[in-house]
Amino acid sequence: MLSDAEEKRITEKSVNMWLQQLQDLAYDLDDLLDELATEALRRKPMMAQPTQASDPSMLRKLIPACFSPNFTPRAVKFYFNISSEIDKITKRLQDLTKKNELNLMNDLLGGLRITGDERLPTTSLVDPGFCGREKDKGAILAQMSLAGESGSERLRVIPIVGMGGIGKTTLAQKIYNDEEVKNSFDLMAWICVSDKFDEFAITERIYEAISLKRCEFKDLNMVQVKLREMISNKKFLLVLDDVWNEKYGKWDVFSRPFHAGAPGSTVIVTTRNFSVASIMRSVPDYHLEQLGHEEICSILAHHARGWQNFDAHPGFKETGEAIAKKCRGLPLAAKSLGGLLRTKENPNEWKDVLDSEIWDLSTGNNDILSALMLSYQHLPSHLKRLFAYCSLFPKDYEFDKRDLVLLWMAEGFLRPSETHREMEDVGFQCFDELSSRSFFQCSKTGAESRFLMHDLLNDLARHVAGRVCFRLEDKAERDSLLKARHSSFIRHEYDGSQRFEAFSRVRELRTFLPLPVFKTCSWDFYLTNQVVNDLLPQLHFLRVLSLSGYNILQLPNTIGNLKHLRYLNVSDTRIKQLPESVSELYNLQTLLLRDCRSLTKLPIEIRNLINLRHLDISGTEQLQEMPLGLCKMASLQILSKIVLGRGLKVNELGGLSNLRGALSIIGLHNVMDAQDAREANLTCKQGLEELEMVWSSDFDDSRNGMIEREVIELLKPSTNLRRLEVKHYGGVEFPSWLRDPPFSQLAHISLSECRHCTSLPSLGHLPSLKKLHISGIKGVKTMGKELYDVGGPHVGDAFPSLETLEFVDMLAALI
């Protein structure tokens, strides 16, 4: 029943309304269960184990803890409040069930009704499996050649116009990357414009693309003057992709610098709007038609099975070509369906896709939405929720894979698998599934962990998320806003209380997520204290709270009242310390304090956070020591660094068996008993891939080189290590384990300022070592073949993968 209702929610208003009410009820029930689990944690924080509030087996254990014979006024009040909420939820569920029995069945059994058209813009990314458009490309190139032959025409603007997903961007990029085109222009720049036509921001990006340096100008006139000087009498090609501006005045002001270019200079504009083209063009716009059937078949076959076409695969040919025909010449639809079909290896499964009734929605501008909705409908239910959550991201927003997984986890969307895999691993697998189905695309910058969504898929996410997710920049009706659970907004330079007035009405909000602006900025971001001190403490159901990047100095003590909070990000702020009440956030999973350069201390009772999985305190140079009890935070997966001081000892790492990723151990000169290093048990931490060991930079009489030699020997990491950095080590020789053959994955080693060492370790046998940095080891007088140590007569066998070798401040050494 729910599956049928989900599929027909896009066409049946009554079905959609019923599902929204059911969704609201599910959220409220989840909050109630979380309240029970949190109360149990509050009563016995140190005895409890990490929990999932909605895990039924765990709840059966937690509920008695909440209603134990403890007749304090607080306990009695809690009992009556919970009982009242349970009664309300039970009645709502009964009402929804009756409504379903009376009305919903007829709608589910009825036919589909076509809804209004959806807005479906384009993207700037290139599909490597795209084929065709050679004729179109030739026509545009001919227009560009005519611009070069006309000595009087200094600037030619060529609009490429067509419906969303037709391939305008891909055609423009095929032209942009043509070798003859590259050789014909002195300067080239590609700018994805998207929804907002900001003359200054776009001009700034063009300046940076051409100059290859950051724009320091804050005034439109200044940057336009400088841009005009740069392109003066030079032939340039500028692509403005995905333009929506319909105001001639904006285009007139923006385009003025470009008339200074040499004859033949060209601006290619892609847009789906003919009125946009009419105010920008200097030649008739080029209308892009749908692709032919054979080309669509090739795109579909490529993304579905990696084939050129279906000719050599008779079992799939008939159905594949029929599906291609339903794509109606839209390459994005073919690509999206190809991603769906990639997981279906049986021709009968392809037939099921062909026969899906979602295709009945394919009329007018709904063609692409139908194809994308079909891919969405075939997602497992848990992936649908994860994808819909991404509607919080604006178009063209690049998000980090790990950051998104942490948000999913905080929202309760991830559950430990039956194979006892960690939630993070489950999240990464879900992310990879969505990426493999083309819901996510790799960043244009080439950054390995950065992704974004195609504009059309962003629209789809917003469509399926409905009123549950909203972006503050969007205009939402009051009734819809009241039911919102997740919210994001673009961080402004000055965010006053008026901007967040809507939040005061959304008391059940779970997500408060500011996002950075699209371009890098040098200025600070300010958030009024009224929001931090008055508004946020009222949002009792918050699970995700980010204040990252704001120029805030402190958090209120009332932050401890946000008992549902799972994710707290105050990175890149100016806070000096967290309030002690943070230690009462027993559900907290992620605490991010990256680049809090004024931070001097952590809460003393932070060990109470038994559910904490990620503690990122990288870039906190003022943090000189950490509180005792870290070993009790057994759930920790990521601990970016540990600062050893008067209290905290290195042996506390022994209780953190689940650590993974990168770890910095600061203050190793404070280890007085080498046995503490043994108890840290780094060898068993198989998930650690990067390790930094740091002693004091002061080599005074308090240092004991023999103890330091024992300490580093006993801090042997797992052989899964990929990166090792050792700084200011005071022993006379490096650890013997560096010579062990098992470190086959070690790719980066940095040894710096280890002044008392008299020899370098033998590293030539490491098969994966790509970068070796050695600096300031002034006790080394000579370097010879002992550095190679390949166990054979030929030094040519050493360092088989080495790409970079750096010696810095080693004047005493002779090679």
C-alpha positions in Angstrom: 0.0 0.0 0.0 2.7 2.5 1.0 4.7 1.6 -2.1 1.7 2.3 -4.4 0.9 5.5 -2.5 4.5 6.7 -2.9 4.4 6.2 -6.6 1.1 8.0 -7.1 1.8 10.9 -4.7 3.0 13.0 -7.7 -0.3 12.8 -9.4 -3.0 12.3 -6.7 -3.3 15.3 -4.3 -5.3 13.2 -1.8 -2.6 10.5 -1.8 0.1 13.2 -1.3 -1.8 14.8 1.5 -2.3 11.5 3.3 1.4 10.7 2.9 2.4 14.1 4.3 0.2 13.5 7.3 1.7 10.1 7.8 5.2 11.5 7.5 4.4 14.2 10.1 3.2 11.5 12.4 6.3 9.4 11.9 8.5 12.4 12.7 6.6 13.1 15.9 6.7 9.5 16.9 10.5 9.4 16.3 10.9 12.5 18.4 8.9 10.8 21.2 11.0 7.7 21.1 14.1 9.8 21.1 12.9 11.5 24.2 12.5 8.2 26.0 16.0 7.1 25.0 17.5 10.4 26.0 15.9 10.4 29.4 17.4 6.9 30.0 20.8 8.2 29.0 20.4 11.3 31.3 19.6 9.1 34.3 22.4 6.7 33.7 24.9 8.4 31.3 28.0 6.4 32.4 26.3 3.0 32.5 24.4 3.3 29.2 25.7 2.0 25.9 25.6 3.9 22.6 22.0 3.8 21.3 19.8 4.2 18.4 16.5 5.7 19.6 14.4 3.9 17.1 15.9 0.5 17.6 13.0 -1.5 19.2 15.1 -3.9 21.1 17.1 -1.1 22.6 13.9 0.8 23.5 12.5 -2.2 25.4 15.6 -1.9 27.6 15.4 1.9 27.9 11.7 2.4 28.7 12.0 0.8 32.2 14.9 3.1 33.0 12.6 6.1 32.3 9.7 4.8 34.4 11.6 3.3 37.3 10.3 3.9 40.8 11.6 7.4 41.1 8.8 9.7 42.2 10.7 13.0 42.0 8.6 16.0 40.7 10.7 15.9 37.5 10.0 12.2 37.0 6.3 12.6 37.6 6.1 15.5 35.1 8.0 13.5 32.5 5.7 10.5 32.9 2.5 12.6 32.4 4.0 14.5 29.5 5.0 11.3 27.7 1.7 9.6 28.4 -0.2 12.6 27.0 2.0 12.6 23.8 1.5 8.8 23.3 -2.3 9.3 23.5 -2.2 12.1 20.9 -0.1 10.1 18.5 -2.3 7.0 18.9 -5.4 9.1 18.1 -3.8 10.6 15.0 -2.8 7.2 13.8 -6.4 5.9 14.2 -7.7 8.9 12.3 -5.3 8.4 9.4 -6.2 4.7 9.3 -9.9 5.5 9.0 -9.2 8.1 6.4 -7.2 5.6 4.4 -10.0 3.0 4.6 -12.7 5.5 3.5 -11.0 7.6 0.8 -7.5 6.6 -0.2 -8.2 3.3 -1.7 -10.3 4.8 -4.5 -7.5 7.2 -5.4 -4.9 4.5 -5.4 -7.0 2.3 -7.7 -7.9 5.3 -9.9 -6.0 6.5 -13.0 -3.2 9.0 -13.1 -3.9 12.7 -13.5 -1.4 15.0 -15.1 0.0 17.7 -12.9 1.4 21.0 -13.9 4.8 21.4 -15.6 7.9 21.4 -13.6 10.9 23.7 -14.0 13.8 21.7 -15.3 17.1 23.6 -15.9 20.4 22.3 -17.0 23.9 21.6 -15.8 27.4 22.5 -16.9 29.0 19.0 -16.7 30.0 16.9 -19.6 28.8 13.4 -20.1 31.7 11.3 -21.4 29.3 8.8 -22.9 27.5 11.5 -24.9 27.3 11.0 -28.7 25.9 13.0 -31.6 25.4 16.8 -32.1 28.1 16.9 -34.8 25.8 18.8 -37.1 24.9 21.2 -34.4 28.5 21.7 -33.5 29.4 22.5 -37.1 26.6 25.1 -37.3 27.9 26.9 -34.2 31.5 26.8 -35.4 30.3 28.3 -38.7 28.7 31.2 -36.8 32.0 31.7 -34.9 34.0 31.7 -38.1 31.7 34.4 -39.5 32.4 36.5 -36.4 36.2 36.2 -37.2 35.7 37.2 -40.8 33.7 40.3 -40.0 36.2 43.0 -39.1 33.5 45.4 -38.0 31.9 43.0 -35.5 34.0 43.0 -32.3 31.6 40.8 -30.3 29.3 38.0 -31.4 26.8 36.6 -28.9 25.4 33.1 -29.9 22.6 31.8 -27.8 21.9 28.0 -27.7 18.3 27.5 -26.7 16.4 24.4 -25.9 14.4 22.6 -23.2 16.1 21.4 -20.1 18.2 18.3 -20.5 18.3 18.5 -24.3 22.1 18.8 -24.3 22.8 22.5 -24.6 25.7 22.4 -22.0 27.2 19.4 -23.6 27.2 20.9 -27.0 28.8 24.1 -25.7 31.5 22.1 -24.0 32.2 20.1 -27.1 32.8 23.4 -28.9 34.8 24.8 -26.0 37.1 21.8 -25.9 37.6 21.6 -29.7 41.3 21.9 -30.5 40.8 24.2 -33.4 38.6 26.4 -31.3 41.3 26.5 -28.6 43.9 27.6 -31.2 41.7 30.3 -32.5 41.3 32.3 -29.3 43.7 34.2 -27.1 41.6 33.9 -23.9 38.9 31.4 -22.9 36.6 31.2 -19.9 33.7 29.0 -18.9 31.2 30.3 -16.4 28.1 28.5 -15.0 25.6 31.2 -14.2 22.5 29.3 -12.9 19.5 31.0 -11.3 20.8 34.3 -10.0 22.4 36.7 -12.5 24.7 38.7 -10.2 26.7 41.0 -12.4 29.5 41.5 -9.9 29.9 37.8 -9.0 29.9 36.7 -12.6 32.4 39.4 -13.7 34.6 38.5 -10.8 34.6 34.8 -11.8 35.5 35.7 -15.4 38.4 37.9 -14.1 39.7 35.0 -12.0 39.3 32.5 -14.8 41.3 34.6 -17.2 43.9 36.0 -14.8 44.3 32.7 -12.8 44.4 34.7 -9.6 42.0 35.8 -6.9 40.0 38.9 -7.5 40.6 41.4 -4.7 38.2 44.1 -6.0 35.0 44.7 -4.1 33.5 47.1 -6.6 31.8 46.3 -9.9 33.4 49.3 -11.7 36.9 48.4 -10.6 36.7 44.8 -11.7 35.1 45.7 -15.0 37.8 48.2 -15.8 40.5 45.7 -15.0 38.7 43.0 -17.0 38.4 45.4 -20.0 42.2 46.0 -19.8 42.9 42.3 -19.7 40.8 41.5 -22.8 41.5 44.6 -24.8 42.3 43.8 -28.4 42.5 40.1 -27.6 40.2 37.5 -29.2 38.3 35.7 -26.5 35.7 33.0 -26.1 33.4 33.2 -23.1 30.7 30.5 -22.4 27.9 31.6 -20.1 26.1 28.4 -19.2 22.5 28.1 -17.9 21.4 31.8 -18.0 18.0 32.8 -16.7 18.3 36.6 -16.6 15.4 38.3 -18.5 16.3 41.9 -17.6 18.0 43.8 -20.4 19.5 46.4 -18.0 21.5 43.7 -16.2 22.9 42.3 -19.4 23.7 45.8 -20.7 25.8 46.7 -17.7 27.4 43.3 -17.5 28.4 43.1 -21.2 30.2 46.4 -21.5 33.8 45.2 -20.9 33.5 42.6 -23.6 33.2 45.1 -26.5 36.9 45.8 -26.0 38.0 42.5 -27.4 39.5 41.9 -30.8 37.2 41.1 -33.7 35.9 37.6 -33.7 35.5 37.5 -29.9 32.5 35.3 -29.1 30.1 34.7 -26.2 28.1 31.5 -26.2 25.1 31.5 -24.0 23.0 28.4 -23.1 19.5 29.0 -21.9 16.1 27.3 -22.1 14.3 30.6 -22.3 13.8 32.4 -25.6 13.3 35.7 -23.9 16.7 35.4 -22.3 18.2 34.8 -25.7 16.4 37.7 -27.3 18.0 40.3 -25.0 21.5 38.9 -25.3 22.0 37.7 -28.9 23.7 39.5 -31.7 22.8 36.7 -34.1 19.7 34.5 -34.3 19.6 32.0 -31.5 20.4 28.4 -32.3 17.5 26.2 -31.3 18.6 22.7 -30.2 16.4 19.9 -31.3 16.0 16.5 -29.7 18.5 13.8 -30.4 17.8 11.1 -32.9 16.7 7.6 -31.8 20.0 5.9 -32.6 22.0 8.5 -30.6 19.7 8.1 -27.6 20.0 4.3 -27.9 23.8 4.7 -27.8 23.6 6.9 -24.7 21.2 4.5 -23.0 23.3 1.4 -23.9 26.5 3.1 -22.8 25.2 4.0 -19.3 23.3 0.9 -18.8 25.8 -1.8 -19.8 28.8 0.0 -21.3 27.8 -1.0 -24.8 28.0 1.1 -28.0 24.4 0.0 -28.9 22.1 -2.9 -28.6 22.8 -4.6 -31.9 25.0 -7.3 -30.5 22.7 -8.0 -27.6 19.4 -9.3 -29.0 18.0 -10.2 -25.6 17.9 -6.5 -24.6 17.5 -4.9 -28.1 13.8 -4.7 -28.4 13.1 -3.5 -24.8 16.2 -1.2 -24.8 15.1 0.5 -28.0 11.5 0.9 -26.7 12.8 2.5 -23.5 15.1 4.8 -25.6 12.1 5.8 -27.7 10.3 6.9 -24.5 13.2 9.2 -23.6 11.9 11.3 -26.5 15.3 12.5 -27.7 16.4 13.7 -24.2 20.0 12.7 -23.5 19.6 13.4 -19.8 16.7 11.0 -19.6 18.6 8.4 -21.4 21.6 8.8 -19.1 19.4 8.7 -15.9 17.6 5.6 -17.1 20.9 4.0 -18.1 22.0 4.4 -14.5 18.8 2.7 -13.3 19.2 -0.2 -15.7 22.8 -0.7 -14.8 21.7 -2.7 -11.8 19.1 -4.8 -13.7 20.8 -7.7 -15.6 17.6 -9.5 -16.6 15.7 -8.5 -19.7 12.5 -9.1 -17.8 13.5 -6.4 -15.3 14.0 -4.0 -18.3 10.5 -4.9 -19.4 9.2 -3.9 -15.9 10.8 -0.5 -16.3 9.3 -0.1 -19.8 5.8 -1.0 -18.5 6.0 1.3 -15.4 2.9 3.6 -15.2 5.1 6.6 -14.3 5.6 7.0 -18.0 2.0 8.1 -18.3 3.2 11.4 -16.9 5.4 12.1 -20.0 3.7 15.0 -21.5 5.0 18.5 -22.4 7.8 19.7 -20.1 7.3 16.7 -17.8 9.3 14.4 -20.0 12.5 14.7 -18.1 10.8 14.7 -14.7 9.1 11.5 -15.7 12.4 9.8 -16.5 14.1 11.1 -13.4 11.1 10.2 -11.2 11.2 6.7 -12.6 14.8 6.4 -11.5 13.8 7.8 -8.1 10.9 5.3 -7.8 13.2 2.4 -8.3 15.5 3.5 -5.5 15.3 1.5 -2.3 13.2 3.3 0.3 16.3 4.2 2.4 18.0 5.8 -0.6 14.9 7.9 -1.5 15.1 9.6 1.9 18.8 10.3 1.6 18.4 11.8 -1.9 15.4 14.0 -0.9 17.5 15.4 2.0 19.9 16.8 -0.6 17.2 19.2 -1.6 18.8 21.4 1.1 21.7 22.1 -1.2 21.4 25.0 -3.7 22.0 24.4 -7.4 25.7 24.2 -8.3 26.6 23.6 -4.7 29.5 21.3 -4.2 29.3 19.1 -1.1 31.8 16.8 0.6 31.0 13.1 0.6 32.0 12.6 4.2 30.2 15.7 5.5 26.9 14.6 3.8 27.2 11.1 5.4 27.6 12.7 8.8 24.5 14.8 8.3 22.5 11.7 7.1 23.7 9.9 10.3 22.7 12.7 12.5 19.2 12.8 11.0 18.8 9.1 11.8 18.7 8.1 8.2 21.4 5.4 8.6 21.2 2.2 10.6 23.9 -0.3 11.5 23.8 -3.2 9.1 23.2 -6.8 10.0 26.9 -7.5 9.3 27.7 -5.0 12.1 29.3 -2.5 9.8 29.6 1.0 11.1 27.0 3.6 10.3 29.6 5.6 8.4 30.4 2.7 6.1 26.7 2.2 5.5 26.5 5.8 4.6 29.4 5.7 2.2 27.9 2.7 0.5 24.5 4.5 0.1 26.4 7.5 -1.3 28.2 5.4 -3.8 24.9 3.8 -4.8 23.3 7.2 -5.5 26.5 8.3 -7.4 26.5 5.2 -9.5 22.9 5.8 -10.5 23.9 9.4 -11.6 22.2 11.2 -8.8 25.5 12.7 -7.9 28.2 13.8 -10.2 31.9 14.5 -9.5 33.0 18.0 -8.9 34.2 20.1 -11.8 37.3 20.9 -9.8 38.4 17.3 -9.9 38.5 17.0 -6.1 38.0 13.4 -5.2 35.6 13.8 -2.3 33.6 16.7 -3.8 30.3 16.2 -5.6 27.3 18.1 -6.8 23.8 17.4 -8.3 22.6 18.2 -11.8 20.2 21.1 -11.8 17.4 18.8 -12.9 18.1 16.3 -10.1 18.2 19.2 -7.6 14.6 20.1 -8.8 13.6 16.4 -8.5 15.0 16.3 -4.9 13.0 19.4 -4.0 9.9 17.9 -5.6 10.0 14.6 -3.7 11.1 16.2 -0.4 8.0 18.4 -0.4 7.4 20.6 2.6 9.7 18.6 4.9 12.8 20.4 3.5 13.1 24.1 2.7 15.7 26.6 1.9 15.4 29.9 3.6 15.9 31.7 0.3 12.8 30.1 -1.1 9.3 31.6 -0.7 7.3 29.1 1.3 3.6 29.4 2.3 3.1 29.7 6.0 1.2 26.4 6.3 4.0 24.5 4.5 6.7 26.2 6.6 5.1 25.1 9.8 5.6 21.4 8.9 9.2 21.8 7.8 11.7 19.6 9.6 15.0 20.5 7.8 16.2 23.9 6.7 19.3 25.3 5.1 20.3 28.8 4.0 23.2 30.6 2.3 25.4 32.3 4.9 25.4 36.1 4.5 28.0 38.6 5.7 25.5 40.0 8.2 22.7 37.7 9.4 20.3 39.6 11.6 17.3 38.3 13.5 14.8 39.4 10.9 16.1 36.9 8.4 15.2 34.1 10.8 11.7 35.2 11.9 10.2 32.2 10.1 12.2 29.8 12.3 10.3 31.0 15.4 7.2 29.3 14.0 8.9 26.1 13.1 9.4 24.7 16.6 9.8 21.1 15.4 12.7 22.0 13.2 15.5 19.4 13.2 18.1 21.0 10.9 19.7 24.5 11.1 22.3 24.4 8.3 24.1 27.5 7.0 26.0 26.9 3.7 28.9 28.9 2.4 28.5 31.2 -0.6 29.6 30.0 -4.0 32.7 32.0 -4.2 35.6 32.3 -1.8 35.3 35.3 0.5 37.8 37.2 2.6 35.3 38.9 4.9 33.9 37.6 8.2 30.3 36.4 8.6 28.3 37.7 11.6 25.3 36.2 13.2 23.2 38.2 15.7 23.3 37.1 19.3 19.5 37.0 19.3 19.6 34.0 17.1 22.4 32.2 19.0 21.1 33.0 22.5 17.3 33.3 22.1 16.1 31.5 18.9 18.2 28.3 18.8 17.5 27.2 22.4 13.8 27.3 21.5 14.3 24.7 18.7 14.1 21.8 21.1 14.1 19.1 18.4 17.3 20.2 16.6 19.4 17.3 15.6 21.8 19.2 13.3 23.1 22.6 14.3 25.8 24.3 12.4 27.2 27.8 13.1 30.3 27.1 11.1 32.1 30.2 9.6 30.3 32.8 11.8 32.2 35.3 13.8 30.8 34.1 17.2 32.7 34.2 20.4 30.7 31.8 22.6 27.8 29.5 22.8 25.1 29.9 25.4 24.9 27.5 28.3 21.3 26.6 27.2 22.9 24.7 24.3 22.8 21.7 26.7 19.0 21.8 26.5 19.0 20.6 22.9 18.9 17.0 24.0 18.1 15.6 20.6 21.3 17.1 19.0 23.5 14.7 17.1 25.6 17.1 15.0 27.2 20.3 16.3 29.5 22.2 14.0 31.2 25.4 15.2 34.2 25.1 13.0 36.0 28.3 11.9 34.5 30.4 14.7 36.2 32.4 17.4 35.0 30.6 20.4 37.5 30.1 23.2 35.7 27.3 24.9 32.5 25.3 24.9 30.0 25.6 27.7 30.2 22.7 30.2 26.5 21.9 29.3 27.7 20.4 26.0 28.7 17.4 28.1 24.9 16.8 28.7 24.3 16.3 24.9 24.2 12.5 25.4 23.0 11.9 21.8 25.8 13.9 20.2 27.5 12.0 17.4 29.6 14.6 15.7 31.4 17.6 17.2 33.3 19.7 14.7 35.7 22.3 15.9 38.0 22.6 12.9 40.0 25.8 12.7 38.7 27.2 15.9 42.1 29.0 16.4 41.1 30.6 19.7 39.9 27.4 21.4 41.8 26.8 24.6 39.9 24.0 26.3 37.2 21.3 26.0 34.4 20.6 28.5 35.8 18.7 31.5 33.0 16.1 31.4 33.2 15.6 27.7 33.7 11.9 28.4 30.0 11.7 29.1 29.4 11.9 25.4 29.3 8.1 24.9 27.6 8.4 21.5 30.2 10.7 20.1 31.8 9.3 16.9 33.6 12.3 15.4 35.6 14.8 17.2 37.5 17.1 14.9 39.8 19.6 16.6 42.3 20.1 13.8 43.6 23.6 13.4 43.2 24.4 17.1 46.7 25.5 17.9 45.7 27.2 21.2 44.4 23.9 22.6 47.2 22.9 25.0 45.6 20.0 26.9 42.6 17.8 26.9 40.4 16.5 29.7 40.7 13.0 31.2 38.4 10.2 30.3 38.6 10.0 26.5 39.0 6.2 26.8 35.3 6.1 27.9 34.2 7.5 24.5 34.4 4.1 22.9 32.2 5.1 20.0 34.8 7.5 18.6 35.6 6.9 15.0 37.4 10.1 14.2 39.7 11.9 16.7 41.7 14.3 14.7 44.3 14.9 17.4 45.0 14.2 21.0 47.0 16.7 23.2 49.0 15.1 26.0 49.5 17.2 29.0 49.5 17.2 32.8 46.4 15.0 33.0 45.6 13.1 29.7 47.9 10.2 29.0 48.6 8.5 25.7 47.4 5.1 27.1 43.8 6.5 26.9 44.0 5.7 23.2 43.9 2.1 24.1 40.1 2.3 24.8 39.4 3.8 21.4 39.6 0.7 19.3 37.4 2.0 16.5 39.6 5.0 15.5 40.0 5.5 11.8 41.2 8.1 9.3 43.9 10.6 10.6 45.3 11.0 14.1 47.8 13.5 15.4 49.4 12.8 18.8 50.7 16.1 20.2 53.0 16.5 23.2 54.7 13.1 23.2 57.5 14.6 25.2 55.1 14.5 28.2 55.1 10.6 28.1 57.3 9.6 31.1 56.4 5.9 31.2 56.9 4.0 27.9 54.4 1.4 29.1 51.7 4.0 28.5 52.7 3.9 24.8 52.3 0.2 24.7 48.8 0.5 26.2 47.8 2.9 23.5 47.7 -0.2 21.3 48.0 1.6 17.9 48.8 -1.6 16.1 45.3 -2.9 16.6 43.7 0.3 15.2 43.3 -1.1 11.6 41.3 1.9 10.5 44.1 4.5 11.1 45.5 5.6 7.7 47.4 8.8 8.7 49.5 9.3 11.8 51.3 12.3 13.1 53.7 12.1 16.1 54.8 15.4 17.6 57.2 16.1 20.4 58.1 19.6 21.8 60.2 21.8 19.6 62.3 22.7 22.7 65.2 20.3 22.9 66.1 21.2 26.6 67.5 19.2 29.4 64.1 17.9 30.4 64.0 15.7 27.4 64.9 12.0 27.8 66.1 10.5 24.5 66.0 7.0 25.7 62.4 7.2 26.9 61.4 8.8 23.6 63.1 6.0 21.7 61.1 3.4 23.7 57.9 5.4 23.2 58.1 5.7 19.4 59.1 2.0 19.2 55.9 1.0 21.2 53.7 3.4 19.2 53.9 1.0 16.2 50.8 1.7 14.0 48.7 -0.7 12.0 50.3 -1.8 8.7 47.3 -0.2 6.9 49.0 3.2 7.5 49.3 5.4 4.3 50.9 8.5 5.7 53.4 9.1 8.6 54.8 12.3 10.0 57.3 12.5 12.8 58.2 16.0 14.3 60.7 17.0 16.9 61.5 13.5 18.0 64.4 13.4 20.5 65.7 9.9 20.1 69.0 9.0 18.4 67.5 6.5 15.9 64.1 6.0 14.3 61.9 3.0 15.2 62.7 -0.4 13.8 59.2 -1.0 12.6 59.7 1.5 9.8 61.9 -1.1 8.2 59.2 -3.8 8.4 58.1 -5.1 5.0 54.4 -5.2 6.0 54.0 -1.4 5.6 53.1 -1.9 2.0 50.6 0.9 1.8 52.7 3.7 3.2 52.8 6.4 0.5 54.0 9.5 2.3 56.6 9.9 5.0 57.8 13.2 6.6 60.6 13.2 9.2 61.3 16.7 10.4 63.4 18.4 13.1 64.5 15.1 14.7 67.8 16.8 15.7 69.4 14.0 17.7 69.0 11.2 15.1 72.3 10.2 13.6 71.0 8.0 10.8 68.0 7.8 8.6 65.8 4.7 8.5 66.0 2.3 5.6 63.0 3.0 3.4 63.9 1.8 -0.1 61.9 -1.4 0.4 58.5 0.4 0.8 56.7 -0.5 -2.5 54.1 2.3 -2.3 56.2 5.2 -1.1 55.5 8.2 -3.4 56.7 11.2 -1.3 59.6 11.3 1.2 60.3 14.6 3.0 63.3 14.9 5.4 64.2 18.1 7.0 66.2 19.5 9.9 67.8 16.2 11.0 71.1 17.8 11.7 72.7 14.8 13.5 72.9 13.0 10.1 76.3 13.6 8.6 76.2 11.2 5.6 73.6 9.3 3.7 74.5 6.2 1.7 73.1 2.9 0.5 71.6 2.1 4.0 68.8 4.4 3.0 67.9 2.1 0.1 68.1 -1.3 1.9 66.5 -3.4 -0.8 68.1 -6.6 0.3 69.8 -7.0 -3.1 72.9 -5.8 -5.0 71.1 -3.3 -7.2 70.0 0.0 -5.7 67.9 0.5 -8.8 65.3 -1.8 -7.1 64.8 0.7 -4.3 61.9 3.2 -4.1 59.9 1.7 -7.0 57.1 4.3 -6.6 58.9 7.4 -5.4 57.8 10.6 -7.1 59.0 13.3 -4.8 62.2 13.4 -2.6 62.8 16.4 -0.5 65.8 17.3 1.7 65.5 20.5 3.6 68.0 22.1 6.0 70.4 19.1 5.8 73.6 21.0 5.1 75.6 18.7 7.5 74.7 15.6 5.5 76.8 14.4 2.5 75.2 12.0 0.0 
